């Protein structure tokens, strides 16, 4: 039975604000040099990130107050819109940047459909899995339809191309199936099919294959595919225990590419050291703890699956980003939630947190 509405989860709220605050500081520190050279304004990227943060706060508050039953009713329209946007971005309507078409433009605004798709997919799965919980144990009636939808979404995202977002989406769907009660044997088949698809995607695209080869021995390809990983490791290594000091990174002076987006964690480690990166990792662990606690204590199956999916998506994406930056995973273009520069990513991450806070207001801590 749904309990009386209470206060939102304070720890989750403060943890999210702390991550966003660290992100704003690091976006300015890591991007100031590039912003001044390219735009003549040290604060160019910082001001844009701050604008998105303020918009994100509005979306977070709205998501925290939205009627969750009405949100459930919007699940199918949202996933349809997401697929339309994914198709649009690979047409001439998409905006090309660095050899990829991952954004749609609305005047001066830029929008990444893959970020919207992550949240829309979670809402859609939470609704349909709640309805079909008694069928999840069946492969053909329970698991296979979700694999078809996932394959369609990942296929469209891969056409951008964007392997990182596809991997995050697949991991999130997999975990939601675990929570919904899918059989481990069925999940094993899915995993095998997924790894086969990833291997094929890597082999068929030369640049992905080169990244995997460079990941195995980056110093052998130091001037090419291994360059970014090596510079990232230099940044992390030179930070030591306490770091070089805020604003004193050397790698941001055009040594480390994507220093304020995909590789901002390396600059954070260089400037704030082991203490700084440990703080960020602890904050993400706190986020995971509170998010999964909300999922466990949610008042119904829909909100439980929704909370589990949102928490998994954000934490899994953070794990992948940190793994790439530290050289534990091959390089793939994916941002660090709340911290990397990127308006759409920040906006939908904050909206997702708003939904978690919304669910936490109805939790019964049993």
N, C-alpha and C positions, 0 to 999 in steps of 0.2 A: 504494500500500500504506500502511496506517495506521502511523504512526511511534509509537515509544515515548512515553508521556505525559511532557511536560515542564512547566516552570513557566508560569503564565498571563502574559499580556502586561502587564508592569509599567507601561508608559507609559499604556496605556488605563485601568488600575486607578487610578493616581494622578490622571489627568485627570478621571475620573468623580468621585473623592472631592473634588477641588478644586471642581468645579462644584456638587456637593451642599453643600459647606461654604459657598461663596458664597451659595447658595440659602438656607440656614438663617439666615445673617446678614441677608440682604436681606428675607426673610419677616418677621423680627422688626422690622427697621427700618421697613419699609413698612406694617406692619399694626398697630403698637403703639397708635397714636392711635385707629383704628377699633375695635380690640379693647377698649380701655379704655372707650370710649363705649358700645359695644353689650353688652359682657359684664363690665365692671368689672375687667378683668384685662389688663394690658399684654402678658402672655405667652401669651394664649389661643391664637392661631394658631401661634405659635412652638412651644408645647408639643405641639400636635397634629401639626405638621410633623415635629418631632423623633421623636414616636412612630412615625409612618409611615416615617421614615428608618431607625429601628432594625428595624422589621418588614421593610423593604426590604433591609437588609443580610442578614437571614436568608434571604430569597428569593434574593438574589444568590449567596450561598454554596451554597444548594441547587441553583440552576441551574448553577453552576460545576461541581458534582459529579455531576449527573444523567447517566445513560447516554444518549448521543445517539441510539442505536438505539431505546431505549425511548421517547424523546421522539418520534421519527419515527412509531412505532406509535400514539401518542396523537393524531396530527395530525387525523384525521377526527372522533374524539370531541370534541376541543377546538373545532373549527369548528362542530359541531352545537350545543354548549353556548353558544357565542358568539351564534349566530343565535337560540336560545331566549331568551337574555338581552336581545337587541335587540328581540325581539317583546314581551317582558314589560315593558320600560321604557316602551313606548308604550300600554300598557294601564293600568287603574287601579292596578296594582302600582307603576308609576313614581312618582317623587317630583317634584312640580312646584316649580321655583325660577326666578324671574324670567322667567316665561312659557315655560319650556322644561322638558321631562321627560327628563332625561339620566341619572338615577341610580335605582338600586334600594336599598332599605333592608333591613338585617339587624340589627334592634335599634338600637343607637347607631351602627352602622357604615353608611357610604354607599359605594356601588360604582357606577362608571361603566362600563357594558358596552362602550362604544366603545373604551375603552383596552385592555380585554381582547381585543376583536375584532382590533385592529391586530396584536397578537402572535400570536393564533391563526391569523389569515389568513396571516401570514408563514410560520409553521411548516407550514401546510397546503399553501401554494404551493411551498415548498421540497421537500416530499415528492413531490407530484404532478408537478412540473416535472422532477424527477430521473427519475421513471418514464417520462415522456412527452417526453424531450428530442428524440427523433427525430421527434416530431410538431409541435414548436413552429413549424417552418417552414410548417406548413399553417394557413390562417386558420380553416377550419371545424373541424378536429380539434384544433388546438393552441391558438390564441388565443381563439376565440369562447367556448369553455366558461368560460374565466377571466373574460371580460368579463361573462358572465351572472352568475357568482358575485359579481363586484365590483359589478355593478349592483344586485343584490339587497341586498348589505350596505350600499352607499351609500344606497339607497332607504330602508332601515329607519333608518339614522342621520339622514338628512334629515328624517324624520318626527318627530324629537325636538324641535325641529330643530337640526341641527349641521352646517353647511356646511363649517366648518374641518376637522373630523375626517374628513369624506368626502373632502375634497381631499387630505389627507395620505395616506389609505388608497389613493386612486386613483394618486397619484404614486408610492407605494411599489410597487404592483402593476405599474405601467408600467415602472419601472426593473428590477424582477425579470424581466420579460419581455425586456427588453434584454439582461440578463446571460444569460438562458437561450438567447438566439439567435433571437428573433423577427425577422421581416423588417421592414425599415424602412417598406416600403409598407404593411404591415399595421398597424404602429404609427401611421402617419400617419392611417389610417382611424379608429383608436381615438381619437387625439387630437382629430380633427374631431368625432367623436361626443361625446367628453367635454366639449369646449368648448361644444358645442350644448346639452348637458344642463345645464352650469353657467349658461349664459346664460338658459335657460328657468327654472331655479330662482331666478335673480335677478329676472327680469321678473315671474314669477308671485307673488312675495312682496314686497309694497310696502316693508317695512322693509329688505330686502336691496337693492332698487333705490335707495332713498333713501341707503343707505350708499355705494353706488357713485357716485351723483351728488355726495354730500358729499365723497367722496375726491378727485374732480376739482377741487373748489374748496371746501375745508373752511371758509374764512373767510366764505363766502357763507351758510353754515348754522351759524354759530358757536354759536348758542344751542340747536341741536337735534342733528342727526346728525353735524355736524362738530366738536362740542364736545370729544369724547374725543381726537380726533386733535390738535386744537389744544393742549389741555392737555398731551398727551404731548410735543409738539414744544417747548412752553415748558419742560418738565422737562429734556429733553435739551439744549436750547439754554442754559439757565441753569447747567448743570453745567460748561461750559467744558472746560478741559484737565484740571484736577485735581479738579473737583467742589466742591460746597458743604461737603462733609465728611459722614462717616457719621452718619446720624440727623438730618441738618439739612435734609431735603427740605421744601419748602413745599407742593408739589403733593399730598402725602399727607394734608394737612389738608382733605380732602373736596372738593378741586378735581378730581382725577383719579380717575374711577371705576375699579374693579377694579385698584387700585394694587398689591395683593399677589398677584394672579393673572395675568390676561392682560397687564397693563401694568407688571409689576414691572421690566422692563428699562428703562423710562423713569425710574423712581425710582433704579435703579442708576446710570444715566447722570447724573442730577441730583446724586446724592451723591458718586459716585466719578469723574465726569467722563469725558472721552475715554479716559483711561488705563484706567479701570475697564471700560468697554464693550469696549475693544480686547482686554483680558485675557480677557474672556468669549468673544469671537469667536475669539481664538487657541486657546482651550481646545476649542471646538467644531471648529475646523479640525484640531487634533491628534486629536480623537476620530474625525473622518472619515478621517484618514490611517491611524490604527491599525486602524480597523474595516474599511476596504477592503483594507488589507494582509493582515489575517487572512482576509478572503474570498478574496483572490487565492492565498493559500498554504494554504488549507484542504485536508484530505486527500481529500475526495470532493465530488461535485456537491451533495449535500444540504446539507452544512455550508457550502459556498461560497455557495449561494443563501440559506441562512439568515442568514449573516453579512452578506451584501450587503443583504438586506431590512431587517434590524435597524438597520444603520448608516444606510441611506437614510431610514428612518422617523424616527429621532431627529434627524438633521441637517436633513432637509427640514422637519420641524415647527419646529425652531429658526429656520430661515431665514424661514419664514412669519411666526412671531411677531415677529422682529426687523424684518421688512419692514412689518408692521402698525404697530408702535410708532413706527417712524421715518417713517411716512407714505408709504412706497413701495408699500403694498398697502392695499386697503379693509379696514375694521375687520371682523374675524371673531373669534369667541370661541375662542381656542386658546392653550394654556399654553406657557411656555418650559421645555423638558425639564430636570429636575433643580433648577431654580431657582424656578419659580412655586409658589405654595401649591396643594396638591392631592394628596390621599393616593393615589388610584388611579393617577394619572399617574406619580407618583414610584415607586410600588410596581412597576408593570409596566416602567417604564424601567430600574429597577435589576435586575429579573429578566432583562430583555433583555441588559443588560451582562454579567450572570452567564453567559448562554449564549455571548456573544462570548468571554469569558475561557475558557470551557470549550473552545470550538473552537480558541482560540489555543494550548492545551496540546498539541494534536495537529498543529499546523502544521509543514509542512516549508518552510523559507525558501529556495525555489528561485529 
